Amino acid sequence: MACAEAICGEPGIVVDAGCAIEFVHCFSLIHDDLPALDNDDLRRGVPTCHKLYGEAIAILAGDALFSLAFDTLVHGPWAPDRKVRAVISLTKATGSEGLVGGETIDILSEGKTIDNEMLKLIHTRKTGALIASSCEIGAILSGASAEESAKLYDYGQAIGLAFQIADDLLNETSTPEQLGKAAGSDRVRGKATYPALFGIEASRKIALDTADRGIKCLENLPHPEFLTELARYSVERLH
């Protein structure tokens, strides 16, 4: 919605697409919390789905949300050619080249020593890909040019990486009460994170520099103000 606003000043025209992407996001969180993956008991300050309803229902709820996302996107009020481009973007962002692929590499990297390039690959896929697709879809459905869509996609990749680095930092430095979910769990599981590889202060600088790189992608867009604020918030947030 913010990307649509940046292009045409009318965020409401893509609200259904925003819902579709949030369905995918919720699916990913439900499955991420499962015992077979991160085995978390809390999400947003309340018990996780599998804690309340059992693993089987949690898996099925995630599956249903994933399907509902595409159903919502294809039935939205946009021209067919724009819908097709949006579906292609979301499909790529959620599959083996995006969210699922990144999560797979993340799981396989637990307890192992990895380099900066591998860590960046994990974060840009498991987090950055969906945020970048969200930005691209907002651009596509609001009539952005190919150049504007590419700029917003690059912006999404940058703030997605910045957001995940900030998430790594919060997991290391905050409490469960502040986060509404587990804290310190990345270190316990030996997960690949920026603080583990670079330390706290260097990770903060990388996150800020990455957010600034995203802000530069917004040059010459009609209405970039809120996206600029969002980039800064992605690294300054406390939860």
CYANA upper distance limits for C-alpha pairs under 8 A (distance plus 0.5 A):
  1 MET  CA      5 GLU  CA      6.72
  1 MET  CA     11 PRO  CA      5.00
  1 MET  CA     12 GLY  CA      7.30
  1 MET  CA     13 ILE  CA      8.38
  1 MET  CA     14 VAL  CA      6.38
  1 MET  CA     15 VAL  CA      6.93
  1 MET  CA     18 GLY  CA      7.07
  1 MET  CA    138 GLY  CA      6.50
  2 ALA  CA      6 ALA  CA      6.67
  2 ALA  CA     11 PRO  CA      6.66
  2 ALA  CA    135 CYS  CA      8.48
  2 ALA  CA    138 GLY  CA      8.04
  2 ALA  CA    226 PHE  CA      7.31
  2 ALA  CA    227 LEU  CA      6.90
  3 CYS  CA      7 ILE  CA      6.90
  3 CYS  CA     11 PRO  CA      8.09
  3 CYS  CA    135 CYS  CA      6.18
  3 CYS  CA    136 GLU  CA      8.38
  3 CYS  CA    138 GLY  CA      5.69
  3 CYS  CA    139 ALA  CA      6.37
  3 CYS  CA    152 LEU  CA      7.69
  3 CYS  CA    227 LEU  CA      7.76
  4 ALA  CA      8 CYS  CA      6.48
  4 ALA  CA      9 GLY  CA      7.10
  4 ALA  CA     10 GLU  CA      6.74
  4 ALA  CA     11 PRO  CA      5.66
  4 ALA  CA     13 ILE  CA      8.22
  4 ALA  CA     14 VAL  CA      7.56
  4 ALA  CA    138 GLY  CA      5.44
  4 ALA  CA    139 ALA  CA      6.09
  4 ALA  CA    141 LEU  CA      8.07
  4 ALA  CA    142 SER  CA      5.89
  5 GLU  CA      9 GLY  CA      4.38
  5 GLU  CA     10 GLU  CA      5.46
  5 GLU  CA     11 PRO  CA      5.21
  5 GLU  CA    223 HIS  CA      7.12
  6 ALA  CA    221 LEU  CA      7.02
  6 ALA  CA    222 PRO  CA      6.41
  6 ALA  CA    223 HIS  CA      4.62
  6 ALA  CA    224 PRO  CA      5.56
  6 ALA  CA    225 GLU  CA      8.17
  6 ALA  CA    226 PHE  CA      8.32
  6 ALA  CA    227 LEU  CA      7.97
  7 ILE  CA    139 ALA  CA      7.37
  7 ILE  CA    142 SER  CA      7.41
  7 ILE  CA    143 GLY  CA      8.31
  7 ILE  CA    144 ALA  CA      6.80
  7 ILE  CA    221 LEU  CA      7.09
  7 ILE  CA    222 PRO  CA      6.26
  7 ILE  CA    223 HIS  CA      6.81
  8 CYS  CA    142 SER  CA      7.15
  8 CYS  CA    143 GLY  CA      8.46
  8 CYS  CA    222 PRO  CA      7.89
  8 CYS  CA    223 HIS  CA      8.19
  9 GLY  CA    223 HIS  CA      7.29
 11 PRO  CA     15 VAL  CA      7.55
 13 ILE  CA    142 SER  CA      7.73
 14 VAL  CA     18 GLY  CA      6.85
 14 VAL  CA    138 GLY  CA      7.01
 14 VAL  CA    141 LEU  CA      7.23
 14 VAL  CA    142 SER  CA      7.83
 15 VAL  CA     19 CYS  CA      6.84
 16 ASP  CA     20 ALA  CA      6.79
 16 ASP  CA     72 THR  CA      7.25
 16 ASP  CA     73 LEU  CA      7.37
 16 ASP  CA     76 GLY  CA      6.76
 17 ALA  CA     21 ILE  CA      6.80
 17 ALA  CA     72 THR  CA      7.74
 17 ALA  CA     73 LEU  CA      6.14
 17 ALA  CA     76 GLY  CA      7.77
 17 ALA  CA    137 ILE  CA      8.14
 17 ALA  CA    138 GLY  CA      8.19
 18 GLY  CA     22 GLU  CA      6.69
 18 GLY  CA    134 SER  CA      7.98
 19 CYS  CA     23 PHE  CA      6.71
 19 CYS  CA     69 ALA  CA      7.97
 19 CYS  CA     72 THR  CA      8.22
 20 ALA  CA     24 VAL  CA      7.15
 20 ALA  CA     68 LEU  CA      7.75
 20 ALA  CA     69 ALA  CA      4.62
 20 ALA  CA     70 PHE  CA      7.14
 20 ALA  CA     72 THR  CA      6.19
 20 ALA  CA     73 LEU  CA      6.41
 21 ILE  CA     25 HIS  CA      6.75
 21 ILE  CA     69 ALA  CA      6.91
 21 ILE  CA     90 LEU  CA      8.44
 21 ILE  CA    130 LEU  CA      8.37
 21 ILE  CA    134 SER  CA      7.27
 22 GLU  CA     26 CYS  CA      6.57
 22 GLU  CA     69 ALA  CA      8.35
 23 PHE  CA     27 PHE  CA      6.65
 23 PHE  CA     65 LEU  CA      5.81
 23 PHE  CA     66 PHE  CA      6.91
 23 PHE  CA     68 LEU  CA      7.56
 23 PHE  CA     69 ALA  CA      5.89
 24 VAL  CA     28 SER  CA      6.72
 24 VAL  CA     65 LEU  CA      6.90
 24 VAL  CA     66 PHE  CA      5.80
 24 VAL  CA     69 ALA  CA      6.58
 25 HIS  CA     29 LEU  CA      6.85
 26 CYS  CA     30 ILE  CA      6.68
 26 CYS  CA     62 GLY  CA      7.81
 26 CYS  CA     65 LEU  CA      7.84
 27 PHE  CA     31 HIS  CA      6.79
 27 PHE  CA     61 ALA  CA      7.85
 27 PHE  CA     62 GLY  CA      4.67
 27 PHE  CA     63 ASP  CA      7.42
 27 PHE  CA     65 LEU  CA      6.14
 27 PHE  CA     66 PHE  CA      6.56
 28 SER  CA     32 ASP  CA      6.32
 28 SER  CA     62 GLY  CA      7.59
 29 LEU  CA     33 ASP  CA      6.61
 30 ILE  CA     34 LEU  CA      7.28
 30 ILE  CA     48 THR  CA      7.76
 30 ILE  CA     49 CYS  CA      6.74
 30 ILE  CA     50 HIS  CA      8.21
 30 ILE  CA     58 ALA  CA      6.97
 30 ILE  CA     59 ILE  CA      8.00
 30 ILE  CA     61 ALA  CA      8.42
 30 ILE  CA     62 GLY  CA      6.57
 31 HIS  CA     37 LEU  CA      8.01
 31 HIS  CA     58 ALA  CA      7.73
 31 HIS  CA     59 ILE  CA      6.92
 31 HIS  CA     62 GLY  CA      6.90
 32 ASP  CA     37 LEU  CA      6.20
 32 ASP  CA     38 ASP  CA      6.38
 32 ASP  CA     39 ASN  CA      8.27
 33 ASP  CA     37 LEU  CA      6.93
 33 ASP  CA     38 ASP  CA      5.71
 33 ASP  CA     39 ASN  CA      5.71
 33 ASP  CA     40 ASP  CA      5.39
 33 ASP  CA     41 ASP  CA      7.85
 33 ASP  CA     48 THR  CA      7.38
 33 ASP  CA     50 HIS  CA      8.36
 34 LEU  CA     38 ASP  CA      6.63
 34 LEU  CA     39 ASN  CA      5.46
 34 LEU  CA     40 ASP  CA      7.26
 34 LEU  CA     50 HIS  CA      7.08
 34 LEU  CA     55 GLU  CA      7.52
 34 LEU  CA     58 ALA  CA      8.41
 35 PRO  CA     39 ASN  CA      4.23
 35 PRO  CA     40 ASP  CA      7.61
 37 LEU  CA    107 ILE  CA      7.90
 40 ASP  CA     48 THR  CA      7.55
 40 ASP  CA    181 LYS  CA      8.14
 40 ASP  CA    182 ALA  CA      7.28
 41 ASP  CA     47 PRO  CA      6.09
 41 ASP  CA     48 THR  CA      5.88
 41 ASP  CA     51 LYS  CA      7.02
 41 ASP  CA    181 LYS  CA      8.09
 41 ASP  CA    182 ALA  CA      8.08
 42 LEU  CA     46 VAL  CA      5.91
 42 LEU  CA     47 PRO  CA      5.09
 42 LEU  CA     48 THR  CA      5.59
 42 LEU  CA    180 GLY  CA      7.15
 42 LEU  CA    181 LYS  CA      5.18
 42 LEU  CA    182 ALA  CA      6.95
 43 ARG  CA     47 PRO  CA      6.68
 43 ARG  CA     48 THR  CA      5.91
 43 ARG  CA    180 GLY  CA      6.36
 43 ARG  CA    181 LYS  CA      5.34
 43 ARG  CA    182 ALA  CA      8.47
 44 ARG  CA    179 LEU  CA      7.77
 44 ARG  CA    180 GLY  CA      4.90
 44 ARG  CA    181 LYS  CA      6.52
 45 GLY  CA    177 GLU  CA      7.85
 45 GLY  CA    179 LEU  CA      8.03
 45 GLY  CA    180 GLY  CA      4.28
 45 GLY  CA    181 LYS  CA      6.54
 46 VAL  CA    180 GLY  CA      7.76
 47 PRO  CA     51 LYS  CA      6.40
 47 PRO  CA     52 LEU  CA      6.92
 48 THR  CA     52 LEU  CA      7.01
 49 CYS  CA     53 TYR  CA      6.46
 49 CYS  CA     54 GLY  CA      7.75
 49 CYS  CA     55 GLU  CA      8.43
 49 CYS  CA     58 ALA  CA      6.07
 50 HIS  CA     54 GLY  CA      4.81
 50 HIS  CA     55 GLU  CA      5.17
 50 HIS  CA     56 ALA  CA      8.17
 50 HIS  CA     57 ILE  CA      7.58
 50 HIS  CA     58 ALA  CA      5.55
 51 LYS  CA     55 GLU  CA      8.11
 53 TYR  CA     57 ILE  CA      6.49
 53 TYR  CA     58 ALA  CA      7.17
 54 GLY  CA     58 ALA  CA      6.79
 55 GLU  CA     59 ILE  CA      6.64
 56 ALA  CA     60 LEU  CA      6.77
 57 ILE  CA     61 ALA  CA      6.38
 58 ALA  CA     62 GLY  CA      6.73
 59 ILE  CA     63 ASP  CA      6.77
 60 LEU  CA     64 ALA  CA      6.58
 61 ALA  CA     65 LEU  CA      6.72
 62 GLY  CA     66 PHE  CA      6.77
 63 ASP  CA     67 SER  CA      6.96
 64 ALA  CA     68 LEU  CA      6.57
 65 LEU  CA     69 ALA  CA      6.62
 66 PHE  CA     70 PHE  CA      7.58
 67 SER  CA     71 ASP  CA      6.87
 68 LEU  CA     72 THR  CA      6.48
 69 ALA  CA     73 LEU  CA      6.79
 70 PHE  CA     74 VAL  CA      6.63
 70 PHE  CA     87 VAL  CA      7.67
 71 ASP  CA     75 HIS  CA      6.78
 72 THR  CA     76 GLY  CA      6.76
 73 LEU  CA     83 LYS  CA      7.60
 73 LEU  CA     86 ALA  CA      8.32
 73 LEU  CA     87 VAL  CA      7.61
 74 VAL  CA     83 LYS  CA      6.60
 74 VAL  CA     84 VAL  CA      8.39
 74 VAL  CA     87 VAL  CA      7.92
 76 GLY  CA     83 LYS  CA      8.32
 78 TRP  CA     82 ARG  CA      7.09
 78 TRP  CA     83 LYS  CA      6.92
 78 TRP  CA    141 LEU  CA      7.32
 79 ALA  CA     83 LYS  CA      6.88
 80 PRO  CA     84 VAL  CA      6.78
 81 ASP  CA     85 ARG  CA      6.95
 82 ARG  CA     86 ALA  CA      6.64
 82 ARG  CA    140 ILE  CA      6.80
 82 ARG  CA    141 LEU  CA      6.42
 83 LYS  CA     87 VAL  CA      6.60
 83 LYS  CA    141 LEU  CA      7.98
 84 VAL  CA     88 ILE  CA      6.69
 85 ARG  CA     89 SER  CA      6.75
 85 ARG  CA    137 ILE  CA      8.47
 85 ARG  CA    140 ILE  CA      7.89
 86 ALA  CA     90 LEU  CA      6.78
 86 ALA  CA    136 GLU  CA      8.40
 86 ALA  CA    137 ILE  CA      5.79
 86 ALA  CA    140 ILE  CA      7.37
 86 ALA  CA    141 LEU  CA      7.98
 87 VAL  CA     91 THR  CA      6.45
 88 ILE  CA     92 LYS  CA      6.72
 89 SER  CA     93 ALA  CA      6.71
 89 SER  CA    133 SER  CA      6.30
 89 SER  CA    136 GLU  CA      7.99
 89 SER  CA    137 ILE  CA      7.55
 90 LEU  CA     94 THR  CA      6.68
 90 LEU  CA    130 LEU  CA      7.86
 90 LEU  CA    133 SER  CA      6.47
 90 LEU  CA    134 SER  CA      8.32
 90 LEU  CA    137 ILE  CA      8.44
 91 THR  CA     95 GLY  CA      6.73
 92 LYS  CA     96 SER  CA      8.23
 92 LYS  CA     97 GLU  CA      6.74
 92 LYS  CA     98 GLY  CA      6.77
 93 ALA  CA     97 GLU  CA      7.18
 93 ALA  CA     98 GLY  CA      4.94
 93 ALA  CA     99 LEU  CA      6.59
 93 ALA  CA    125 ARG  CA      8.22
 93 ALA  CA    129 ALA  CA      5.54
 93 ALA  CA    130 LEU  CA      5.84
 93 ALA  CA    133 SER  CA      6.69
 94 THR  CA     98 GLY  CA      5.56
 94 THR  CA     99 LEU  CA      5.21
 94 THR  CA    100 VAL  CA      6.51
 94 THR  CA    129 ALA  CA      8.00
 94 THR  CA    130 LEU  CA      7.25
 95 GLY  CA     99 LEU  CA      6.54
 95 GLY  CA    100 VAL  CA      5.77
 95 GLY  CA    101 GLY  CA      6.85
 96 SER  CA    100 VAL  CA      5.84
 96 SER  CA    101 GLY  CA      4.49
 96 SER  CA    102 GLY  CA      7.97
 97 GLU  CA    101 GLY  CA      6.00
 97 GLU  CA    102 GLY  CA      7.99
 97 GLU  CA    125 ARG  CA      7.46
 98 GLY  CA    102 GLY  CA      6.44
 98 GLY  CA    124 THR  CA      8.43
 98 GLY  CA    125 ARG  CA      4.97
 98 GLY  CA    126 LYS  CA      6.63
 98 GLY  CA    129 ALA  CA      5.90
 98 GLY  CA    130 LEU  CA      7.86
 99 LEU  CA    103 GLU  CA      6.65
 99 LEU  CA    125 ARG  CA      5.73
 99 LEU  CA    126 LYS  CA      4.57
 99 LEU  CA    127 THR  CA      7.03
 99 LEU  CA    129 ALA  CA      6.86
 99 LEU  CA    130 LEU  CA      7.27
100 VAL  CA    104 THR  CA      6.62
100 VAL  CA    125 ARG  CA      8.39
100 VAL  CA    126 LYS  CA      7.15
101 GLY  CA    105 ILE  CA      6.85
101 GLY  CA    125 ARG  CA      7.30
101 GLY  CA    126 LYS  CA      7.57
102 GLY  CA    106 ASP  CA      6.58
102 GLY  CA    121 LEU  CA      7.75
102 GLY  CA    122 ILE  CA      5.27
102 GLY  CA    123 HIS  CA      7.39
102 GLY  CA    124 THR  CA      8.07
102 GLY  CA    125 ARG  CA      5.07
102 GLY  CA    126 LYS  CA      4.72
102 GLY  CA    127 THR  CA      8.45
103 GLU  CA    107 ILE  CA      6.69
103 GLU  CA    122 ILE  CA      7.61
103 GLU  CA    125 ARG  CA      8.20
103 GLU  CA    126 LYS  CA      5.85
104 THR  CA    108 LEU  CA      6.75
105 ILE  CA    109 SER  CA      6.50
105 ILE  CA    122 ILE  CA      6.85
106 ASP  CA    110 GLU  CA      7.10
106 ASP  CA    122 ILE  CA      6.51
106 ASP  CA    191 LYS  CA      7.79
106 ASP  CA    192 ALA  CA      7.38
107 ILE  CA    191 LYS  CA      8.30
109 SER  CA    113 THR  CA      8.15
109 SER  CA    114 ILE  CA      7.86
109 SER  CA    191 LYS  CA      7.48
109 SER  CA    192 ALA  CA      7.08
110 GLU  CA    189 ARG  CA      7.20
110 GLU  CA    190 GLY  CA      5.75
110 GLU  CA    191 LYS  CA      5.15
110 GLU  CA    192 ALA  CA      6.82
111 GLY  CA    189 ARG  CA      7.52
111 GLY  CA    190 GLY  CA      4.99
111 GLY  CA    191 LYS  CA      6.79
111 GLY  CA    192 ALA  CA      8.29
112 LYS  CA    190 GLY  CA      8.04
112 LYS  CA    192 ALA  CA      8.33
113 THR  CA    192 ALA  CA      8.48
114 ILE  CA    118 MET  CA      6.73
114 ILE  CA    119 LEU  CA      7.28
114 ILE  CA    192 ALA  CA      7.83
115 ASP  CA    119 LEU  CA      6.84
115 ASP  CA    197 LEU  CA      8.47
116 ASN  CA    120 LYS  CA      6.59
116 ASN  CA    197 LEU  CA      8.20
117 GLU  CA    121 LEU  CA      6.65
118 MET  CA    122 ILE  CA      6.78
119 LEU  CA    123 HIS  CA      6.87
119 LEU  CA    192 ALA  CA      7.02
119 LEU  CA    193 THR  CA      7.51
119 LEU  CA    194 TYR  CA      8.07
120 LYS  CA    124 THR  CA      6.47
120 LYS  CA    161 LEU  CA      8.17
121 LEU  CA    125 ARG  CA      6.62
122 ILE  CA    126 LYS  CA      6.46
123 HIS  CA    127 THR  CA      6.10
123 HIS  CA    128 GLY  CA      6.86
123 HIS  CA    160 GLY  CA      8.42
123 HIS  CA    161 LEU  CA      6.44
123 HIS  CA    164 GLN  CA      6.96
124 THR  CA    128 GLY  CA      4.69
124 THR  CA    129 ALA  CA      6.37
124 THR  CA    157 GLN  CA      7.12
124 THR  CA    160 GLY  CA      7.27
124 THR  CA    161 LEU  CA      6.12
125 ARG  CA    129 ALA  CA      5.46
125 ARG  CA    130 LEU  CA      8.35
126 LYS  CA    130 LEU  CA      8.18
127 THR  CA    131 ILE  CA      7.25
127 THR  CA    160 GLY  CA      6.28
127 THR  CA    161 LEU  CA      7.42
127 THR  CA    164 GLN  CA      7.02
128 GLY  CA    132 ALA  CA      6.38
128 GLY  CA    156 GLY  CA      7.24
128 GLY  CA    157 GLN  CA      5.43
128 GLY  CA    158 ALA  CA      7.79
128 GLY  CA    159 ILE  CA      7.81
128 GLY  CA    160 GLY  CA      4.40
128 GLY  CA    161 LEU  CA      5.95
128 GLY  CA    164 GLN  CA      8.37
129 ALA  CA    133 SER  CA      6.58
129 ALA  CA    156 GLY  CA      8.42
129 ALA  CA    157 GLN  CA      7.01
129 ALA  CA    160 GLY  CA      7.90
130 LEU  CA    134 SER  CA      6.57
131 ILE  CA    135 CYS  CA      6.85
131 ILE  CA    156 GLY  CA      5.85
131 ILE  CA    157 GLN  CA      7.28
131 ILE  CA    159 ILE  CA      8.39
131 ILE  CA    160 GLY  CA      6.24
132 ALA  CA    136 GLU  CA      6.64
132 ALA  CA    152 LEU  CA      7.96
132 ALA  CA    153 TYR  CA      5.36
132 ALA  CA    154 ASP  CA      7.35
132 ALA  CA    155 TYR  CA      7.59
132 ALA  CA    156 GLY  CA      4.31
132 ALA  CA    157 GLN  CA      5.43
132 ALA  CA    160 GLY  CA      7.54
133 SER  CA    137 ILE  CA      6.38
133 SER  CA    153 TYR  CA      7.09
133 SER  CA    156 GLY  CA      7.86
134 SER  CA    138 GLY  CA      6.67
134 SER  CA    156 GLY  CA      8.10
135 CYS  CA    139 ALA  CA      6.82
135 CYS  CA    149 SER  CA      8.42
135 CYS  CA    152 LEU  CA      6.12
135 CYS  CA    153 TYR  CA      6.16
135 CYS  CA    155 TYR  CA      8.26
135 CYS  CA    156 GLY  CA      6.29
136 GLU  CA    140 ILE  CA      6.61
136 GLU  CA    149 SER  CA      6.02
136 GLU  CA    150 ALA  CA      7.74
136 GLU  CA    152 LEU  CA      6.43
136 GLU  CA    153 TYR  CA      5.46
136 GLU  CA    156 GLY  CA      8.41
137 ILE  CA    141 LEU  CA      6.51
138 GLY  CA    142 SER  CA      6.69
139 ALA  CA    143 GLY  CA      6.94
139 ALA  CA    144 ALA  CA      5.60
139 ALA  CA    148 GLU  CA      7.72
139 ALA  CA    149 SER  CA      5.78
139 ALA  CA    152 LEU  CA      7.62
140 ILE  CA    144 ALA  CA      6.15
140 ILE  CA    145 SER  CA      8.37
140 ILE  CA    149 SER  CA      6.99
144 ALA  CA    148 GLU  CA      6.23
144 ALA  CA    149 SER  CA      6.47
145 SER  CA    149 SER  CA      6.63
146 ALA  CA    150 ALA  CA      6.67
147 GLU  CA    151 LYS  CA      6.75
148 GLU  CA    152 LEU  CA      6.73
148 GLU  CA    221 LEU  CA      7.81
149 SER  CA    153 TYR  CA      6.60
150 ALA  CA    154 ASP  CA      6.70
151 LYS  CA    155 TYR  CA      6.64
151 LYS  CA    217 CYS  CA      5.94
151 LYS  CA    218 LEU  CA      7.27
152 LEU  CA    156 GLY  CA      6.61
152 LEU  CA    217 CYS  CA      7.43
152 LEU  CA    218 LEU  CA      7.63
153 TYR  CA    157 GLN  CA      6.81
154 ASP  CA    158 ALA  CA      6.79
154 ASP  CA    214 GLY  CA      7.46
154 ASP  CA    217 CYS  CA      7.28
155 TYR  CA    159 ILE  CA      6.78
155 TYR  CA    213 ARG  CA      8.21
155 TYR  CA    214 GLY  CA      4.84
155 TYR  CA    215 ILE  CA      7.31
155 TYR  CA    217 CYS  CA      6.06
155 TYR  CA    218 LEU  CA      7.69
156 GLY  CA    160 GLY  CA      6.25
156 GLY  CA    214 GLY  CA      7.67
157 GLN  CA    161 LEU  CA      6.78
157 GLN  CA    214 GLY  CA      8.22
158 ALA  CA    162 ALA  CA      6.73
158 ALA  CA    210 THR  CA      6.25
158 ALA  CA    211 ALA  CA      6.63
158 ALA  CA    213 ARG  CA      7.13
158 ALA  CA    214 GLY  CA      5.44
159 ILE  CA    163 PHE  CA      6.27
159 ILE  CA    210 THR  CA      7.36
159 ILE  CA    211 ALA  CA      5.88
159 ILE  CA    214 GLY  CA      6.48
159 ILE  CA    231 ALA  CA      6.30
159 ILE  CA    234 SER  CA      7.24
160 GLY  CA    164 GLN  CA      6.78
161 LEU  CA    165 ILE  CA      6.73
161 LEU  CA    207 ALA  CA      8.10
161 LEU  CA    210 THR  CA      7.75
162 ALA  CA    166 ALA  CA      6.68
162 ALA  CA    206 ILE  CA      8.24
162 ALA  CA    207 ALA  CA      5.11
162 ALA  CA    208 LEU  CA      7.59
162 ALA  CA    210 THR  CA      6.17
162 ALA  CA    211 ALA  CA      6.25
162 ALA  CA    234 SER  CA      7.10
162 ALA  CA    235 VAL  CA      6.71
163 PHE  CA    167 ASP  CA      6.64
163 PHE  CA    207 ALA  CA      8.03
163 PHE  CA    234 SER  CA      5.45
163 PHE  CA    235 VAL  CA      6.37
164 GLN  CA    168 ASP  CA      6.68
165 ILE  CA    169 LEU  CA      6.81
165 ILE  CA    193 THR  CA      7.99
165 ILE  CA    194 TYR  CA      6.67
165 ILE  CA    203 SER  CA      7.44
165 ILE  CA    204 ARG  CA      8.28
165 ILE  CA    207 ALA  CA      6.44
165 ILE  CA    235 VAL  CA      8.38
166 ALA  CA    170 LEU  CA      6.65
166 ALA  CA    204 ARG  CA      7.82
166 ALA  CA    207 ALA  CA      7.10
166 ALA  CA    234 SER  CA      7.72
166 ALA  CA    235 VAL  CA      5.78
166 ALA  CA    236 GLU  CA      8.30
166 ALA  CA    237 ARG  CA      8.46
167 ASP  CA    171 ASN  CA      6.66
168 ASP  CA    172 GLU  CA      6.89
168 ASP  CA    186 ASP  CA      8.25
168 ASP  CA    193 THR  CA      6.48
168 ASP  CA    194 TYR  CA      7.10
168 ASP  CA    195 PRO  CA      7.28
169 LEU  CA    173 THR  CA      6.59
169 LEU  CA    194 TYR  CA      8.24
169 LEU  CA    195 PRO  CA      6.89
169 LEU  CA    200 ILE  CA      7.31
169 LEU  CA    203 SER  CA      8.05
169 LEU  CA    204 ARG  CA      8.18
170 LEU  CA    174 SER  CA      5.70
170 LEU  CA    179 LEU  CA      8.18
170 LEU  CA    183 ALA  CA      8.05
170 LEU  CA    238 LEU  CA      7.80
170 LEU  CA    239 HIS  CA      7.57
171 ASN  CA    175 THR  CA      8.29
171 ASN  CA    182 ALA  CA      7.91
171 ASN  CA    183 ALA  CA      5.15
171 ASN  CA    184 GLY  CA      5.79
171 ASN  CA    185 SER  CA      7.52
171 ASN  CA    186 ASP  CA      7.38
172 GLU  CA    183 ALA  CA      7.01
172 GLU  CA    184 GLY  CA      5.61
172 GLU  CA    186 ASP  CA      7.99
172 GLU  CA    187 ARG  CA      8.00
172 GLU  CA    195 PRO  CA      8.12
173 THR  CA    183 ALA  CA      8.22
173 THR  CA    184 GLY  CA      8.05
174 SER  CA    178 GLN  CA      6.90
174 SER  CA    179 LEU  CA      7.39
174 SER  CA    183 ALA  CA      6.80
174 SER  CA    184 GLY  CA      8.47
175 THR  CA    179 LEU  CA      6.79
175 THR  CA    182 ALA  CA      8.06
175 THR  CA    183 ALA  CA      6.00
176 PRO  CA    180 GLY  CA      5.91
176 PRO  CA    181 LYS  CA      5.67
176 PRO  CA    182 ALA  CA      5.58
176 PRO  CA    183 ALA  CA      5.77
177 GLU  CA    181 LYS  CA      7.95
178 GLN  CA    238 LEU  CA      7.94
178 GLN  CA    239 HIS  CA      6.73
179 LEU  CA    183 ALA  CA      7.86
179 LEU  CA    238 LEU  CA      8.09
179 LEU  CA    239 HIS  CA      5.22
180 GLY  CA    239 HIS  CA      8.15
184 GLY  CA    188 VAL  CA      7.17
185 SER  CA    189 ARG  CA      6.70
186 ASP  CA    190 GLY  CA      6.52
186 ASP  CA    191 LYS  CA      5.58
186 ASP  CA    192 ALA  CA      8.26
186 ASP  CA    193 THR  CA      8.07
187 ARG  CA    191 LYS  CA      6.74
187 ARG  CA    196 ALA  CA      8.18
192 ALA  CA    196 ALA  CA      7.38
192 ALA  CA    197 LEU  CA      8.18
193 THR  CA    197 LEU  CA      6.94
194 TYR  CA    198 PHE  CA      6.15
194 TYR  CA    199 GLY  CA      7.46
194 TYR  CA    200 ILE  CA      8.50
194 TYR  CA    203 SER  CA      6.31
195 PRO  CA    199 GLY  CA      4.71
195 PRO  CA    200 ILE  CA      5.57
195 PRO  CA    202 ALA  CA      8.40
195 PRO  CA    203 SER  CA      6.35
198 PHE  CA    202 ALA  CA      6.32
198 PHE  CA    203 SER  CA      6.49
199 GLY  CA    203 SER  CA      6.56
200 ILE  CA    204 ARG  CA      6.84
201 GLU  CA    205 LYS  CA      6.98
202 ALA  CA    206 ILE  CA      6.77
203 SER  CA    207 ALA  CA      6.65
204 ARG  CA    208 LEU  CA      6.77
205 LYS  CA    209 ASP  CA      6.55
206 ILE  CA    210 THR  CA      6.50
207 ALA  CA    211 ALA  CA      6.72
207 ALA  CA    235 VAL  CA      6.83
208 LEU  CA    212 ASP  CA      6.72
208 LEU  CA    232 ARG  CA      8.26
208 LEU  CA    235 VAL  CA      7.06
209 ASP  CA    213 ARG  CA      6.74
210 THR  CA    214 GLY  CA      6.93
211 ALA  CA    215 ILE  CA      6.85
211 ALA  CA    231 ALA  CA      6.02
211 ALA  CA    232 ARG  CA      6.96
211 ALA  CA    234 SER  CA      8.21
211 ALA  CA    235 VAL  CA      7.91
212 ASP  CA    216 LYS  CA      6.90
212 ASP  CA    231 ALA  CA      8.14
212 ASP  CA    232 ARG  CA      8.46
213 ARG  CA    217 CYS  CA      7.34
214 GLY  CA    218 LEU  CA      7.77
214 GLY  CA    231 ALA  CA      7.56
215 ILE  CA    219 GLU  CA      8.14
215 ILE  CA    227 LEU  CA      8.27
215 ILE  CA    228 THR  CA      6.25
215 ILE  CA    231 ALA  CA      7.25
218 LEU  CA    224 PRO  CA      6.56
218 LEU  CA    228 THR  CA      8.31
219 GLU  CA    224 PRO  CA      8.31
224 PRO  CA    228 THR  CA      6.69
225 GLU  CA    229 GLU  CA      7.04
226 PHE  CA    230 LEU  CA      6.61
227 LEU  CA    231 ALA  CA      6.67
228 THR  CA    232 ARG  CA      7.10
229 GLU  CA    233 TYR  CA      6.66
230 LEU  CA    234 SER  CA      6.62
231 ALA  CA    235 VAL  CA      7.80
232 ARG  CA    236 GLU  CA      6.74
233 TYR  CA    237 ARG  CA      5.99
